[in-house]
Amino acid sequence: FLGATTDIDDHKETLCHEVTKFKATAAAAAARGVRAMGTYLPVGTATDQQAYGYMMDMGGDQVLNMLEELGMQIMHTIRTWGEDVSPWEGDTYDATAFPYPVDFWLYDVRVTLDFTSEAFIESWPHPALVARQYGYWPSGGRIHSYQHAIDILRLVGEALGEANRIED
């Protein structure tokens, strides 16, 4: 009804290939001890190694669930607004005393320009951010096609494949 002319069978086949590839990448990263966390950070300006933002708890996001189910080691948070209210933990975070041992950030696509900027890295020098160990996380969308899943697995998989454990 949308007038699509693409046969999605090749998309399904490509997705199966990317899933297999991502599982191997995630297993290798897990063997290296790499732990990830989903974030919406910064909200506003970061100064003096302090930034306000949110960490996403698992279960509330389709993409994070997919990545975790395929073997990526994603940390869960302590929800600050109660179990039934929100999957987000929000706070002002110190880059040098972050409460979770994050080696790889999954940054919310809505903060891409801020999160990946040199100015943010200088203002909030978390070791994983300084090491450029992060990947794109499309948290805002709730409907994903086969092609979108393929793109997510490729983008995150490429970055995760280069990541190493940073935190004790």
C-alpha positions in Angstrom: 0.0 0.0 0.0 3.0 2.3 0.3 4.0 1.6 -3.3 7.2 -0.1 -2.2 8.9 -2.0 -5.0 11.7 -3.6 -3.0 11.6 -7.3 -2.3 12.4 -7.6 1.4 13.7 -11.2 1.1 17.2 -9.8 0.4 16.8 -7.5 3.5 15.9 -10.5 5.6 18.9 -12.5 4.3 21.2 -9.5 4.9 19.9 -9.0 8.4 20.6 -12.7 9.2 24.2 -12.1 8.0 24.6 -9.0 10.1 23.1 -10.6 13.2 25.6 -13.5 12.9 28.5 -11.0 12.4 27.3 -8.8 15.3 27.0 -11.8 17.6 30.7 -12.6 17.0 31.7 -9.0 17.5 29.7 -8.7 20.7 31.2 -12.0 22.0 34.7 -10.8 21.3 34.0 -7.5 23.0 32.5 -9.3 26.0 35.6 -11.5 26.2 37.7 -8.3 26.3 35.4 -7.1 29.2 33.8 -4.2 27.3 30.6 -2.9 29.0 28.2 -0.5 27.4 25.6 1.9 28.6 22.8 3.8 26.7 22.9 7.6 27.4 21.1 10.8 26.6 24.0 13.1 27.6 24.6 16.1 27.8 21.4 17.9 28.6 22.6 21.5 28.5 26.2 22.6 28.9 28.9 20.4 30.5 31.4 22.3 32.7 34.2 21.3 35.2 33.8 17.6 34.3 30.1 17.8 35.3 27.2 17.1 32.9 23.5 16.5 33.4 22.0 13.7 31.5 20.1 10.4 31.5 21.1 6.7 31.5 18.7 4.2 30.0 17.7 1.1 31.8 17.3 -2.0 29.8 13.8 -3.3 28.8 12.5 0.1 27.8 14.1 0.4 24.4 13.8 -2.0 21.4 17.3 -1.2 20.1 19.1 -1.7 23.4 17.1 -5.0 23.9 18.2 -6.2 20.4 21.9 -5.4 21.1 21.8 -7.1 24.5 20.0 -10.1 23.2 22.7 -10.5 20.5 25.4 -10.6 23.2 26.4 -7.0 23.8 27.2 -6.4 27.5 24.9 -3.5 28.4 24.7 -2.3 32.0 21.4 -1.7 33.7 20.8 1.4 35.8 19.1 2.3 39.0 15.9 4.0 38.1 15.6 7.3 39.9 11.9 7.8 39.2 10.5 4.5 40.3 10.0 1.2 38.6 6.7 2.1 36.9 7.4 5.7 35.9 10.5 5.8 33.7 13.3 3.6 32.4 15.7 6.6 32.7 18.1 7.5 35.5 18.8 11.2 35.5 21.5 13.1 37.4 24.5 15.3 37.2 27.4 13.1 36.5 31.1 13.6 37.2 33.2 12.3 34.3 36.0 11.2 36.7 33.7 9.6 39.3 31.0 8.1 37.1 28.9 5.5 39.1 29.1 2.8 36.4 32.2 1.2 34.8 31.4 2.2 31.2 33.8 1.2 28.5 31.6 2.0 25.5 28.8 4.6 25.2 25.7 4.2 23.1 24.7 7.8 22.6 21.2 8.8 21.9 21.0 10.0 18.3 19.2 13.2 19.4 22.4 14.4 21.1 24.9 13.3 18.4 26.2 16.8 17.6 26.9 17.6 21.3 28.1 14.1 22.4 30.6 13.6 19.6 31.9 17.2 19.7 35.5 18.0 20.8 34.0 20.7 23.2 32.0 18.0 25.1 35.0 15.6 25.3 37.1 18.4 26.8 34.4 19.5 29.3 33.4 16.0 30.3 36.5 13.8 29.8 35.1 10.3 30.7 37.7 7.7 29.7 35.5 5.9 27.2 34.5 9.2 25.6 38.2 10.4 25.4 39.1 7.0 23.8 36.2 7.6 21.3 34.6 4.3 22.3 31.0 5.0 21.4 28.3 4.2 18.9 25.0 5.5 17.6 21.8 4.5 19.4 18.5 5.5 17.6 16.4 5.6 20.7 13.7 8.0 19.4 12.2 5.8 16.7 9.9 2.9 17.7 9.3 1.4 14.3 12.3 -0.3 12.7 12.6 -1.9 9.3 14.9 -4.8 8.4 17.2 -2.2 6.7 17.2 0.0 9.8 18.3 -3.0 12.0 21.0 -3.8 9.4 22.3 -0.2 9.6 22.2 -0.2 13.4 24.1 -3.5 13.7 26.7 -2.4 11.2 27.3 1.0 12.8 27.4 -0.3 16.4 29.3 -3.4 15.4 32.1 -1.5 13.7 32.6 0.8 16.7 32.2 -2.1 19.2 34.7 -4.2 17.3 37.5 -1.6 18.1 36.5 -1.1 21.8 38.6 -2.3 24.7 38.0 -2.5 28.4 38.9 0.8 30.1 37.3 0.8 33.6 38.3 -1.6 36.4 
